[in-house]
Each structure stands twice: as structure tokens, then as C-alpha cells.
Amino acid sequence: MSDSSSTNQAELSVSELAASLKRTIETNYDHVVVRGELGRVTIAKSGHMYADLKDDKAVLNTIMWRGQVERLPFRPEEGLEVIATGRLSTYEGRSAYQLIAGTMRPAGAGALMQLLEERKKKLAGEGLFDPKHKKKLPYLPRTIGVVTSPTGAVIRDILHRIRDRFPCRVIVWPALVQGEQAAAQITAGIRGFNAMAGADRPDVLIVARGGGSIEDLWPFNEEIVVRAAFESEIPLISAVGHETDTTLIDYVSDQRAPTPTGAAEMAVPVRTELLLSTSESAERLKRALSRALTRSRDKLAAARLPRPDMLLQPARQRLDFAATNLPKAALALTQKARLRLSRLQLSPAMLKSEIRQGYKRLRDAAVRARPALMRLIERRTKALATEAKLLETLSYQATLKRGYALVRDRDGRLIRSAAVASGTEQFKVSFADGDVAATPLDAAPPKLKSQSAPRTPGPQGSLF
């Protein structure tokens, strides 16, 4: 066996060989379309997806970067058969080759239907489709919220139908109804309407879009949309696709409409029919009242009232009987009174005994009353002294003793400002020890006069 050092073959490092393999694979497999079943699907915190694409004989590591994952029209799940388009590359750190997927789609409607059935069983097991959670639609909503595309024919059909049946306020929450961003925007619309308060909050919601393939309607099968519809406190009508189309939001909504136009018909009644029904009810009420009034009038006419003299005859008869029995009753009462009086007659000894007992009770009451009266007088005296002190404290004379004065005009009305005083010819100033007359500065000073004791004239004779 010859030594390798004696040959002319160049030696490669592991990194060089790995790089060469990487270039060869990426050059020869720069665009591949692979069909297989997803296994071990992982969405990292960064948003990148790592999955296995496999069949019954081989497994292919697959990577899809965050930008492509966000544009997927469905949520990749384990067991779903898909068709992935991308390029092959290698990861030198593990000597592994992998598919860098740029796009991915379900492998036909069969795969999506299988995924739909599995998701339906899961949500049904959680009780989201239970009829006990269904809410009753309001009969006459004041405001209707619609989550749909603002540019499609669906919203025009809904608005036209509501305007024809029963015009009311309609608020549209613009949302994509197809594509990778549709599920998030539909969810935001349902939750946004529920977060509203006041007069803007809708009484009923309509989630609608037109018909399409299962791929087009797939956003209404996403869990986030279904759970948002289930958690809605506002009654919700689903109107997705045509009558034969069924999505998961139809099972969780409070009412399913076959078409968007049908949803509008469920949301509001027909105004003309209501007016007609109201008019018919009013006419029936009038006829019923008329019949009742006629029956009452007939009953009153049939009842013959007796003559006034006949009504007075029984009373007259009772009066005659009473007048006849009155003397006898008076005599009997007089005799009973005399009998009671004779029984009440007292002997002198009994009368004296009663008087002595009365004197005794009177003396006992006087003995008990004197201390009680003294205590009452003492309490009233203390209360009167307290009230007198309070009155003295609160009276204006106490304020005058502290150096204040009270100014009044000739009629005794208070003067509260200099402006009023300057326009008064003469006014009276009250001090604690008496009153003095005063005039404004531009008037002749009056003679000082005290109501209590003579005062020595001084510079305080006039306050101005």
C-alpha cells in the first residue's frame, strides 16, 4: 500500500470540503419544488420556522424565514401535506443539507379539509360550538358593526339591504378577507368593536365576505378568528361565502347567514311590515275598546234604577221604629243610672277614711316632689347660666368691648362700607360704653352725646 504523501492529490480541509459541497448543492439545486408531509413544526421567537418535510422513506430539514412565514395563507401544522418551493443548501456545522423554502402551500384541497376537520374536532371538544353559548340577536339594533373589505361588493349589498328594510347606523371595520394578513385583521375588527363603549358600540356584528375556494376562505378557519368570535360579547352573524360554503366561524357565531345579504335580513326587520303590523294592532285595539264600551252602555241601560221615594222608604221605616222605641230606651237608661248611683253612695265613716288616705298620698307626694323640684331647678339654673355665657360671648357687645364700633344710620340700618357712609348726612357710631353721632369729613361735626355716661370731648368725636 502506497503512502498518500507520495501522490500528487491535493489535501482539503474539512471546511474547504464543506464549502465546496455547499456551492455544488446550491448551484445544482437552486430551485426545487418538493411535496411532503410536515413534521416537527417549530416557530421560533424570531419568527423563523423550522420543520421536517418527509415521506415514508426520507426526511428533509426545512427552514422558512420570518418574512415568508408571515405571508403564508395558512398556519403550518404537523401532519399537513404541503408543496414547498425553494433551494437546497447545507449546514456545515452538522454536515446536513436542508431546504430553504420561499413559498409553501397545502397539497390540494384534501390536505386543507383534513386540517379543517382536525381543527373542528379540537374546538368542538373545547365546547366552543355548544348551542348554550349562542346569544340572541337584538330585534331592533340601533348600530350594526360590519367586519369586511370596504371595497368589495359584499359591503354594498349589506348596506343596500339594510337601507331597504330598516335604515339604521352602520359602522364598517375595514379588514382583508383573503391572504396572509386577513385572519389578524378580522380578529382585530371583532375585538375592536367589543372594546368600544357608549353610543358607538354596535348592538350586533356581521362578519362577511363573498364566495371563493377553500384557500380563499381559509382565514375564517383560523383559530384566532374563531376564538375572537366566541369571546365576542356582542351577538355575531357570520356570512362567509355562499350557502354551500362552511367555515369554522359559522359554528361559533350566534347566527349563520347563507349570504351577506341574508345577514342584513337577519340583523334588521322590515320597516314597512312593522308599520303595517302596528296599524293593524291599533285598529284591533280600537275595535275592542268600542265593543267593550257598547257592552257597558247596554248593561247600564238594562239595569233599571228604582225611584227616589222607593229608596227612602226603608230609611223612613227604620226612623219610625227608632222614634217608637226611644222613650222606652230613655226610661231604661235612667233607671240603670239611678241604680249605679245608689250603689255608689258612701257612709260618713267611709268618706273620712277616703279623705285620710288622700291626705296621706298628698303628703307622700309632697315629700318626694321637693328634692326632685330642687334638682330640676338646679339643672335649669346651670343650663341658664351656660346659655347666658354663650350669649354674652356671641353678642356684638362683647365684640365692641374689644375695640370695635358699630355704624348705623338714623333709621338704625347698618352701614357696611365707606362709600355708603360718605353719602349719609349723619350716622350713629356705637361703642361698648355708648353711642356718638358722626358725619362725613366734608360735613360739620355733630355734638357728641353718650347714652351711658358723659364723655370728655376729644379727637375721637368723629370717625371721619
Secondary structure, DSSP 8 states (H G I E B T S, - for coil): ---GGGS------HHHHHHHHHHHHHHHTSSEEEEEEEEEEEE-TTS-EEEEEE-SS-EEEEEE-HHHHHT-SS---TT-EEEEEEEEEEEGGGTEEEEEEEEEEESSHHHHHHHHHHHHHHHHHTTTT-GGG-----SS-SEEEEEE-TTSHHHHHHHHHHHHH---EEEEEE---SSTTHHHHHHHHHHHHHH--GGGS-SEEEEEE----TTTTGGGGSHHHHHHHHH-SS-EEEEESSTT---HHHHHSSEE-SSHHHHHHHHS--HHHHHHHHHHHHHHHHHHHHHHHHHHHHHHHHS----HHHHHHHHHHHHHHHHHHHHHHHHHHHHHHHHHHHHH---HHHHHHHHHHHHHHHHHHHHHHHHHHHHHHHHHHHHHHHHHHHHHHHSHHHHHHTT--EEE-TTS-B--SHHHHHT-S-EEEEETTEEEEE--TTS-------SSS-----GGG---
